[in-house]
Amino acid sequence: MVLRACGFVIFRRLVQKPPPDNIEFLLMQTSYGEHHWTPPKGHVDPGEDDFTTALRETQEEAGLGKDHLRMVDGFLQRLHYRVRGKDKEVLYWLAELRDPNAQVVLSDEHQDYRWAKLEEACKLAKYQDLQDTLTAAQRYLEKQGKQ
Ligand SMILES: Nc1nc2c(ncn2[C@@H]2O[C@H](COP(=O)(O)OP(=O)(O)OP(=O)(O)OP(=O)(O)OC[C@H]3O[C@@H](n4cnc5c(=O)[nH]c(N)nc54)[C@H](O)[C@@H]3O)[C@@H](O)[C@H]2O)c(=O)[nH]1
């Protein structure tokens, strides 16, 4: 059985800085296990579609709902890694926080969060596949900005 989780790479743009240095990614640190950092995401419930999971988990874990977010079309990353002997697939969509000052509200599952520029975000993310995902998001947004 393949474990499956879905979520959002969420970013905000700082108004006081010019692109591309104005992009910050949201990473959250688990309150359990090895206290790893990831964007909001979680397991797909039985019968639930992937995008609904991503929205639900983002609401539950970060207190950010659909109205807080602007979806970025055309970006979807699939990560594959092993967790406790099982294959896991994680899907991340990309969304911008509409109000860069909107408050993140954590659940019991996380003990800390950070808005981080790409370099710091990659350090927190630690895993190469998640670093690649964040880098792909940054490149995607920079490319969009040039069009
Ligand atoms: N007490 C306790 N409880 C736990 C533990 N574990 C879970 N719970 C419970 O489960 C619930 C969470 O439910 P959801 O929110 O629905 O699901 P997810 O968001 O999917 O949550 P997970 O944390 O299970 O999944 P991952 O983030 O995938 O971490 C799993 C492993 O993979 C590594 N890893 C992480 N990201 C990457 C990556 O991008 N790339 C690579 N290569 N590796 C990566 C990571 O370092 C770790 O070793 C919690 O409420 C807890 O009750 C635990 O160790 N102790």
The ligand as an ORCA input file, in Angstrom:
! r2SCAN-3c Opt
* xyz 0 1
  N       4.191     10.684     17.989
  C       4.407     10.578     16.683
  N       3.390     10.784     15.853
  C       3.601     10.693     14.540
  C       4.886     10.394     14.023
  N       4.797     10.397     12.675
  C       3.507     10.668     12.380
  N       2.785     10.856     13.494
  C       1.347     11.167     13.529
  O       0.894     11.337     12.219
  C       0.102     12.514     12.140
  C       0.446     13.231     10.821
  O      -0.613     13.016      9.983
  P      -0.841     13.910      8.703
  O      -0.599     15.369      9.014
  O      -2.137     13.520      8.153
  O       0.287     13.367      7.709
  P       1.712     13.867      7.226
  O       1.769     15.337      7.121
  O       1.990     13.118      5.969
  O       2.666     13.522      8.431
  P       3.921     12.667      8.747
  O       4.725     13.466      9.681
  O       3.509     11.308      9.170
  O       4.674     12.489      7.379
  P       5.992     13.086      6.713
  O       6.092     14.554      6.891
  O       6.004     12.557      5.327
  O       7.157     12.452      7.579
  C       7.385     11.099      7.648
  C       8.882     10.819      7.540
  O       9.338     11.204      6.250
  C      10.333     12.222      6.340
  N      10.041     13.267      5.360
  C       9.191     14.297      5.508
  N       9.134     15.065      4.406
  C       9.984     14.504      3.521
  C      10.346     14.847      2.197
  O       9.893     15.814      1.588
  N      11.241     14.015      1.604
  C      11.772     12.931      2.195
  N      12.615     12.188      1.548
  N      11.435     12.582      3.476
  C      10.568     13.348      4.098
  C      10.211     12.763      7.743
  O      11.412     13.255      8.235
  C       9.713     11.604      8.539
  O      10.772     10.796      8.958
  C       0.473     13.350     13.335
  O      -0.633     13.948     13.880
  C       1.042     12.389     14.302
  O       0.024     12.060     15.202
  C       5.947     10.171     14.935
  O       7.095      9.925     14.555
  N       5.672     10.269     16.248
*
